[in-house]
Amino acid sequence: MVLRLPRRARALTVLAVAAAALAPLPAASDPAPPPAAAPPPRTVSAWLPYWDQDNAYETALRHAGQLHTVSPFWYEAKPDGRVAKHFSAEEQRVIDGLHGAGIQVVPTVMEKMPRGTLAALVTDPARRAAHIKNLLAVVQSRAYDGLDLDYETIAPTGDADYQQVRDGYATMVTDLCRELRALRKQCVITVSPKTAGTGRVWDYARLGAAADRLRIMAYNLHWAEGRPGPLSTPAWYDDILTRATAEVPREKLEMGLPAYGWDWAVGSAGRARHVTSQSAEVLRRKVGAPYHLDPASSTPHFTYKEGGTTREVWYQDARGTAAHLPVLRRHGVDRTVLWALGFEDPELWRTLATP
């Protein structure tokens, strides 16, 4: 005897069997989520001080795998538009050795003109053009990969109107970068930080549009002729980069990192002594001061007695820099430039290599 189900029941049974046949088999285990994208590698450039050239050069070679560009501090712009060289400039051994290690060589032209002198040069079209011609002669004199301009006395403009100086310097940089690009050379411009109260003489937008890289000297928040304090802070970096990234493409920015510090005589109006990160740490150990990282600025500092004078030292090391670098990541800035080779805490290279 065959048991017959009602027609409606038979239809539901057929549908249930079909659905079961079409259902996917359960997976043995859930698939692992795709790995998070690693942040882009951080690039490191650095200045090479001419007064400690051999030490700085050997440091560069030891860390060639991390270095993108080295800028020997070799040239000085003069009030008449000439470009003079420092006593250890243009050493072929250094140029060839850096190139052999895969490092680009982009020498720095600095200046220390009297107040208002640079302003007069950049606001005069004829003098400006003559100076550019001299700069181009420098970049073609050796196997250089470009030029870095570090013209810092533009900030105090003297009697000139700051807007004229701002426009004149931006015009000079635009013209120079165009000529360098035609020669297949890099145009790198070094500037001071722009914040609510500083840096208005720098036209970041025009400089960033013209240059291949804009280097921001993000240090000397407290400086040699001021009161003791940190060279930089994460909050200050955030302010600097908020403004800079609004005017300059992130991929063109290089954030300057300090590998030095200042040793002030507390209560004195005199200029502080310069210390490197390495010499500051040697001094700290010598005077027996405990290591202390300021929680607000992530900067090491200590005090000691010299005769009857209390001295206060603030500097930067690898631990402090590690606390500053996340600010750069938050702003999408992956390029750094170090002042200067041979000054740094040896552990800094490990810090800079960490994503």
C-alpha positions in Angstrom: 0.0 0.0 0.0 1.4 3.4 -1.0 0.7 6.3 1.3 -0.2 9.4 -0.8 0.3 12.8 0.6 -2.1 15.6 -0.3 -1.0 17.5 -3.4 -0.1 20.7 -1.4 2.1 18.7 1.0 3.8 17.0 -1.9 4.7 20.3 -3.4 6.1 21.7 -0.2 8.2 18.6 0.3 9.7 18.9 -3.2 10.6 22.5 -2.6 12.3 21.8 0.7 14.4 19.0 -0.8 15.5 21.3 -3.7 16.4 24.1 -1.3 18.5 21.8 0.7 20.3 20.6 -2.4 21.1 24.1 -3.4 22.3 25.4 0.0 26.1 25.8 0.2 28.0 23.4 2.5 29.2 25.0 5.7 32.8 26.2 5.5 35.4 24.4 7.6 36.3 27.8 9.1 35.6 31.4 8.4 38.0 32.9 5.9 40.6 35.2 7.5 40.0 39.0 6.9 42.4 40.6 4.4 45.5 42.0 6.0 45.4 45.7 6.8 47.4 47.7 4.3 50.8 48.7 5.7 51.6 52.4 5.9 53.9 53.6 3.2 57.6 53.5 4.1 59.0 56.6 5.7 61.7 58.3 3.6 64.6 60.0 5.3 66.7 62.8 4.0 69.4 64.6 6.0 71.7 67.6 6.0 75.4 67.0 6.1 77.3 69.6 8.1 80.6 70.7 6.4 82.2 71.3 9.8 81.9 67.6 10.8 82.0 66.2 7.2 83.9 63.0 7.7 81.7 61.9 10.6 78.5 62.9 8.9 79.6 61.1 5.7 80.4 57.9 7.5 77.0 58.1 9.2 75.3 58.4 5.8 77.0 55.4 4.4 76.1 53.3 7.5 72.4 54.1 7.0 72.3 54.3 3.2 69.4 51.8 3.1 67.2 54.4 4.8 68.5 57.6 3.2 66.7 59.1 0.2 68.7 62.4 -0.2 71.7 63.9 1.5 72.2 67.7 1.4 75.8 68.7 2.1 75.8 72.2 3.7 78.3 73.5 1.1 77.3 76.8 -0.3 76.4 80.3 0.8 74.5 83.0 -1.1 76.1 86.5 -0.8 74.4 89.9 -0.8 75.7 90.6 -4.3 74.1 87.4 -5.7 77.3 85.3 -5.8 77.3 81.8 -4.4 80.4 81.0 -2.4 81.5 77.6 -1.2 82.5 76.6 2.3 86.0 75.3 3.0 85.1 71.5 2.7 82.6 71.9 -0.2 82.6 69.9 -3.4 84.6 66.9 -2.1 84.4 64.4 -4.9 84.9 61.5 -2.6 81.7 62.4 -0.8 79.7 62.9 -4.0 80.9 59.7 -5.5 80.5 57.7 -2.3 76.9 58.9 -1.7 75.9 58.1 -5.3 77.6 54.7 -5.0 75.4 54.0 -2.0 72.3 54.9 -3.9 71.8 58.3 -2.2 70.9 61.4 -4.1 73.1 64.5 -3.6 71.3 67.8 -3.3 73.6 70.4 -1.8 72.2 73.2 0.3 72.7 76.9 -0.4 72.3 78.8 2.8 72.8 82.5 3.6 73.3 84.7 6.7 72.8 88.1 5.2 72.3 91.3 7.2 68.8 92.3 8.0 66.9 93.3 4.9 69.7 92.4 2.4 68.1 89.2 1.1 64.8 91.1 0.8 66.5 93.6 -1.5 67.9 90.9 -3.7 64.7 88.9 -4.2 62.5 92.0 -4.9 64.8 93.4 -7.7 64.1 91.5 -11.0 67.6 92.0 -12.4 69.4 91.0 -9.2 67.0 88.0 -8.8 67.7 86.8 -12.4 71.5 87.2 -11.9 71.4 85.1 -8.7 69.4 82.4 -10.4 72.1 82.2 -13.1 74.7 81.7 -10.4 72.7 79.0 -8.7 72.3 77.1 -12.0 76.1 77.3 -12.5 76.5 75.6 -9.1 74.2 72.7 -9.8 75.9 72.1 -13.2 79.4 72.3 -11.7 79.3 68.7 -10.3 77.1 65.6 -10.6 74.5 67.0 -8.4 70.9 65.8 -8.4 69.5 69.3 -7.6 69.7 72.2 -5.1 68.2 72.9 -1.7 67.7 76.6 -0.8 67.7 77.4 2.9 67.3 81.2 2.9 66.3 82.0 6.5 67.0 85.7 6.9 64.0 86.4 4.6 61.9 86.3 7.8 63.1 89.7 9.2 62.6 91.8 6.0 64.0 95.0 7.3 62.5 98.1 5.7 60.9 96.2 2.8 57.2 95.4 2.8 56.8 91.8 3.8 54.2 91.2 1.0 56.8 92.4 -1.6 59.4 90.1 -0.1 57.0 87.2 0.0 56.1 87.6 -3.6 59.7 88.3 -4.7 61.0 85.1 -3.1 58.2 83.0 -4.4 58.8 84.4 -7.9 62.6 83.6 -7.6 61.8 80.0 -6.5 59.3 79.5 -9.3 61.8 80.7 -11.9 64.7 78.7 -10.4 62.6 75.5 -10.1 61.5 75.8 -13.8 65.2 76.0 -14.9 66.2 73.2 -12.6 63.4 71.0 -14.0 64.6 71.7 -17.5 68.0 70.4 -16.5 66.4 67.3 -14.9 67.5 68.5 -11.5 65.4 68.6 -8.2 64.3 71.8 -6.7 64.1 71.6 -2.9 63.1 74.6 -0.7 63.6 74.8 3.0 61.2 77.0 5.0 60.3 77.9 8.6 57.1 76.6 10.2 53.9 78.6 9.5 51.7 78.9 12.5 49.1 81.5 13.8 51.9 83.8 14.8 54.9 82.9 12.5 55.9 82.3 8.9 53.6 84.7 7.1 56.5 85.7 4.8 56.5 82.2 3.2 54.0 81.7 0.4 53.5 78.0 1.0 51.1 77.6 -1.9 53.4 79.1 -4.5 56.5 77.5 -3.1 54.8 74.1 -2.9 53.5 74.4 -6.5 57.0 75.2 -7.8 59.2 72.9 -5.7 59.7 69.2 -5.9 59.9 69.1 -2.1 59.2 71.7 0.7 61.2 71.1 3.8 59.8 72.5 7.0 62.3 73.1 9.8 60.1 71.9 12.6 62.4 72.7 15.5 63.5 75.6 17.6 60.2 76.2 19.2 62.5 77.2 22.0 65.8 78.5 20.7 69.2 79.6 21.7 68.3 83.2 22.5 65.0 82.5 24.2 63.8 80.8 27.3 64.6 77.1 28.0 62.1 74.6 26.7 61.5 71.8 24.1 62.6 72.2 20.5 59.2 70.8 19.3 56.0 69.2 20.6 53.4 67.0 19.1 50.8 69.8 19.4 53.1 72.2 17.6 53.6 69.6 14.8 49.9 69.2 14.5 49.4 73.0 14.1 52.3 73.2 11.5 51.0 70.3 9.4 47.3 71.3 9.6 48.4 74.6 7.9 51.0 73.1 5.5 48.8 70.3 4.2 46.1 72.8 3.4 48.4 74.6 1.0 51.0 72.0 -0.2 50.5 68.4 -1.5 51.4 66.0 1.2 53.7 64.0 -1.0 55.9 67.2 -1.4 56.3 67.9 2.3 59.4 66.9 4.3 59.1 67.4 8.1 62.4 68.5 9.7 63.3 66.5 12.8 65.9 67.8 15.3 68.9 65.7 16.4 70.3 68.4 18.7 69.4 70.6 21.6 70.3 73.7 23.6 72.0 74.1 27.0 70.8 77.3 28.7 72.2 79.2 31.7 69.1 79.7 33.7 68.3 83.3 34.3 70.9 84.6 31.8 70.2 86.6 28.7 73.2 85.0 26.9 72.9 82.7 24.0 72.5 79.0 24.9 75.2 76.4 24.0 74.5 74.1 21.1 74.5 70.3 21.9 73.9 67.4 19.6 71.7 64.5 20.7 74.8 62.5 21.4 76.8 65.1 23.3 73.7 66.0 25.4 73.4 62.4 26.5 77.1 62.2 27.3 76.8 65.3 29.4 73.7 64.0 31.2 75.6 60.9 32.2 78.7 62.9 33.2 76.8 65.2 35.5 74.7 62.3 36.9 71.3 63.8 36.0 68.4 61.3 35.8 66.8 60.7 32.4 63.4 62.4 32.2 61.1 62.7 29.2 58.8 65.7 29.5 55.2 64.3 29.3 53.8 67.4 27.5 56.4 67.6 24.8 57.9 64.1 24.7 61.3 65.7 24.9 64.2 64.7 27.2 65.7 67.4 29.5 67.8 67.8 32.6 69.5 70.4 34.8 72.9 70.5 36.3 75.2 72.9 38.2 78.3 74.5 36.7 80.0 76.6 39.3 77.3 78.7 40.8 75.1 78.6 37.7 72.1 76.3 37.1 72.0 75.1 33.5 69.0 73.5 31.7 69.3 71.2 28.7 66.6 70.3 26.3 67.3 68.0 23.3 65.7 65.3 21.3 66.4 61.6 21.1 64.9 58.4 19.6 62.3 58.0 22.4 61.1 61.5 22.0 61.0 61.3 18.2 59.0 58.1 18.4 56.3 60.0 20.2 56.2 62.8 17.6 56.1 60.6 14.5 52.4 59.6 14.8 51.4 63.2 14.2 53.1 63.0 10.8 51.2 59.8 10.0 47.9 61.3 10.9 48.5 64.1 8.4 49.7 61.7 5.7 53.2 63.0 5.7 55.8 60.2 5.2 58.9 62.3 4.3 61.3 63.4 7.0 64.6 65.4 6.9 67.1 65.2 9.8 69.2 68.1 11.2 71.9 66.8 11.0 73.9 63.7 10.2 76.2 62.7 13.0 74.2 64.5 15.6 71.6 61.9 16.2 70.9 59.3 18.9 72.1 56.1 17.2 68.7 54.5 18.1 66.9 57.0 16.0 67.5 55.0 12.8 65.6 52.1 14.2 62.8 54.5 15.2 62.6 56.0 11.7 62.5 52.5 10.2 59.4 51.6 12.3 56.1 52.0 10.4 
